[in-house]
Amino acid sequence: MVVMIGPVDEPPPVGLRHLPRLCRHALSIAWTAGRGDLILSTGLQVVAGFGLAGLLLIGQSALQSVLDAISGSGSLSDVLPWVLAMSAVAALQSLAGSLQRERQQILGELVSRYIEGRVLDVTVAADLAMFDEPEFHNRVQRMQMSGNQALNMVFGLSGLVRAVVGVTAALVAIVAIAPILLPLLALVVLPAWFAASRRGEAFHKFFWKMTPRDRERHYLGGLLQSRGSAKEVRAFGLAGHLRRRHDQLYDERITELKKVARKQLVVTFGANVMIGAVLAATLLVVAWLSLRGTVPLAAAGIAVAGVALVGGRLAEAGWSAGALTEAGRYLDDYLAFTELLPRVRTARPTGTAPPGFARLTAEDVTFTYPTAPEPALRGVTLEVAAGEVVALVGENGSGKTTLAKLLAGLYRPDAGTIRWDGTDMSTVDPDGWHDHVAVIFQDFERFHLTAADNIGLGRVSAADDLDAIKAAARQAGADGFIEELPKGYATQLGPEFVGGTDLSVGQWQRIALARAFFRGAPFIILDEPTASLDARAEQELFERIRSLLAARTVLLISHRFSSVRSADRIYVLDAGKVVESGDHDALMALGGLYAELFTLQAAAYVEG
Ligand SMILES: Nc1ncnc2c1ncn2[C@@H]1O[C@H](COP(=O)(O)OP(=O)(O)OP(=O)(O)O)[C@@H](O)[C@H]1O
C-alpha cells in the first residue's frame, strides 16, 4: 500500500483547547533541539520577570523616602540606598535580557535545524508517487513557514513565562498597595488575546489559500533566475511574458493580503480601544482611592507606574497568548506533515530482496499515476532473464519509462505482480530492490559535484575507489574528456559553482552511463542511453554492450531501432499494453507495429 495525501482545501481548525497539546509539542521540540539553551533562556526570562516586581517594590520605598525627605521626617541620605538598589536591579534585569536574547538566537538556530531535519526525513522517505501529488509539494512549501512559526511558538512560550512571572510578581506588589486594582487589570488580557488569535486565524487562512499560487510564482521566479532555463527564456524572448505572469500573481497576493490586513486592523483597533479603556478605568480608581486617603501618596504614585507597567505587560501576555494560537496552527500543520513519516514507514514492505538475479517477471501489471485520469500501463506481462538484453519500444507516451520505473521498484503496481526470482516484490523493502538495479533515465541527473563524484555516486560505499571510477569512465567512453578537464576527475562540474565547468550533453550522458556501470548491479535499465551520443559512440556502445555488461541483464529503451535490433527480445508497447514481442526477425516477419516503425525509420536513411 502506498501512502497518498489527497487534496486538503481548508486548514483544520485550531482552538484554545488544542493549545496545551501544541505547547507540549513545541516544548518537546525545543527540548530535543537544545535543552541547555532552553533551560538557560527560560531561566533568564524568569530572572527578568522577577526584576519587574523588584523594581516596583523598591520603587515604592524609594518614593516614600523621597517624600519623607521633602516633608522633613527623613534625610536625603536615606534615599541613596534605594536608588542604588533600583539601579542594581535594573542593571541585572538588562543583563539577563541581553544574555537571554543571545541564548534565544542559538536556540532559534537549533530548533530550525531540528525542524528542517524532520521535514527532510519525510521527503527522503516519501515514495516517488507522493512527488506526483500537488498537495505534497504544497505541504513541503508550507513547511518553510511552519518551521519559523514553530520557532515562534517556542519563543512565545518562553516570552509568556517572563510575562507571567513578571506580572504575577508585580501583581503581588500591586495587591499589597491596592487589591481592588487586580480584577480590573486582569481584564486587559482578554481583548488582546481575542484580537491576536483572530488576526492569526485570518492570516493563516490567507497563507494556506495562497500556497499553490505562491508556488507557481516561485516557479516562474526560478525560471527567470536559473541557468538551466536562461537560454530558452532568452531565445524565445519569454522574459517579459513570464515576468508579467509572475507580477500578476504577486499583485493578487497583495490584493488578498490587503483584505486580510484590513480585517486585522479593525480587530486590533477594537482591542486597543478596550485595553485603553480598562487602563483608564484602573487609573481613575487609583486617583479616587488616593483622594479618599485610602491609599497613601507614595503607594498611589507607584500604583500608577505599576498599572502602566503591568497593564502593558498584561496586554503583551494577551497578545502573546493569541500569537501562540496562531503559531499553533502552523505547528499543527508541521506535526501533521511529520506524522507522514511513520505512515510511510509502516506502509513500506520489509521483506529482503533475493540475493542474486536469475529472472524478473511482470505479470498482468496495471498502473495509474496519482494525477492521471487513465492508466499508463494496462495488464503488462513481460520477462527478463539473467544475461539477456531486452528492449522496450513504442511511440511517445506508450508507457516504456513507466514500466522501467516499476521494474526498478520506484512505483508499485496497482494490480498484477512483479517477481524477482519468484519473490513477489510487493513484499520486499524497496531499498533492497534498488541495491540490485542500476538505472539511467532519459532525464538523468547532472550532479553539480566533481566528475569523480558524479560517477562515484553510483555506488556510495565505493565512492573513494578512484581506480574503479576510472574503469567505469573508460567503459562509458568518458575517460578521455574527463582527463582533459582542468583538474581531471577532481574538476567541479556546473559553472554556477566556483571553479566549475560545463560539459556537452553527450559528455554528461557518458558520465551518467559511467555512474550506472559503476553501480555494479546485476540488472541495468538504460532509458534512451544514447539519445545524445554521436553516431560512433552509439555504435561502439552497442557493439560492446554485451561484453561490457557481461553477466549483467540489460533493459534497454530506445527509439533508435538500429540499437534494439540485436536485443534477445523486444517488447512493443502501445497505449500502456504489450502488443507484440519477440526478436527482431520475428517481429519483422509479423508485419505489425514494430515492422511499421522500423521500416519508417530505416526508409529515412535509404536514398530514394
Ligand atoms: N508523473 C506522471 N504523472 C502523470 N502522468 C504521467 C507521469 N509520467 C508519465 N505520465 C503519463 O503516462 C503515460 C506513459 O508515459 P511514459 O513516460 O511511460 O511514456 P514513454 O513510452 O516512456 O514515452 P516517451 O517515448 O515519450 O519517453 C503518458 O500518457 C504520460 O503522459
The ligand as an SDF file (V2000), in Angstrom:
LIG
                    3D

 31 33  0  0  0  0  0  0  0  0999 V2000
    4.3910   11.5350  -13.3570 N   0  0  0  0  0  0  0  0  0  0  0  0
    3.3370   11.3810  -14.1840 C   0  0  0  0  0  0  0  0  0  0  0  0
    2.0960   11.7420  -13.8000 N   0  0  0  0  0  0  0  0  0  0  0  0
    1.0400   11.5710  -14.6130 C   0  0  0  0  0  0  0  0  0  0  0  0
    1.1180   11.0110  -15.8130 N   0  0  0  0  0  0  0  0  0  0  0  0
    2.3400   10.6340  -16.2680 C   0  0  0  0  0  0  0  0  0  0  0  0
    3.5050   10.8090  -15.4840 C   0  0  0  0  0  0  0  0  0  0  0  0
    4.5610   10.3420  -16.1780 N   0  0  0  0  0  0  0  0  0  0  0  0
    4.0790    9.9020  -17.3470 C   0  0  0  0  0  0  0  0  0  0  0  0
    2.7360   10.0560  -17.4000 N   0  0  0  0  0  0  0  0  0  0  0  0
    1.8320    9.6270  -18.4760 C   0  0  0  0  0  0  0  0  0  0  0  0
    1.9440    8.2080  -18.5730 O   0  0  0  0  0  0  0  0  0  0  0  0
    1.9400    7.7860  -19.9180 C   0  0  0  0  0  0  0  0  0  0  0  0
    3.1760    6.9450  -20.2000 C   0  0  0  0  0  0  0  0  0  0  0  0
    4.3200    7.7620  -20.0660 O   0  0  0  0  0  0  0  0  0  0  0  0
    5.7970    7.1980  -20.2330 P   0  0  0  0  0  0  0  0  0  0  0  0
    6.7570    8.2450  -19.7840 O   0  0  0  0  0  0  0  0  0  0  0  0
    5.8860    5.8760  -19.5830 O   0  0  0  0  0  0  0  0  0  0  0  0
    5.8570    7.0240  -21.8140 O   0  0  0  0  0  0  0  0  0  0  0  0
    7.0970    6.5910  -22.7510 P   0  0  0  0  0  0  0  0  0  0  0  0
    6.6410    5.4500  -23.5590 O   0  0  0  0  0  0  0  0  0  0  0  0
    8.3320    6.3930  -21.9310 O   0  0  0  0  0  0  0  0  0  0  0  0
    7.2030    7.8950  -23.6380 O   0  0  0  0  0  0  0  0  0  0  0  0
    8.4840    8.5660  -24.3840 P   0  0  0  0  0  0  0  0  0  0  0  0
    8.7890    7.7250  -25.5720 O   0  0  0  0  0  0  0  0  0  0  0  0
    7.9610    9.8850  -24.7820 O   0  0  0  0  0  0  0  0  0  0  0  0
    9.5950    8.6260  -23.3960 O   0  0  0  0  0  0  0  0  0  0  0  0
    1.8360    9.0460  -20.7640 C   0  0  0  0  0  0  0  0  0  0  0  0
    0.4850    9.2090  -21.1410 O   0  0  0  0  0  0  0  0  0  0  0  0
    2.2470   10.1570  -19.8340 C   0  0  0  0  0  0  0  0  0  0  0  0
    1.5660   11.3380  -20.1320 O   0  0  0  0  0  0  0  0  0  0  0  0
  1  2  1  0
  2  3  1  0
  2  7  2  0
  3  4  2  0
  4  5  1  0
  5  6  2  0
  6  7  1  0
  6 10  1  0
  7  8  1  0
  8  9  2  0
  9 10  1  0
 10 11  1  0
 11 12  1  0
 11 30  1  0
 12 13  1  0
 13 14  1  0
 13 28  1  0
 14 15  1  0
 15 16  1  0
 16 17  2  0
 16 18  1  0
 16 19  1  0
 19 20  1  0
 20 21  2  0
 20 22  1  0
 20 23  1  0
 23 24  1  0
 24 25  2  0
 24 26  1  0
 24 27  1  0
 28 29  1  0
 28 30  1  0
 30 31  1  0
M  END
$$$$
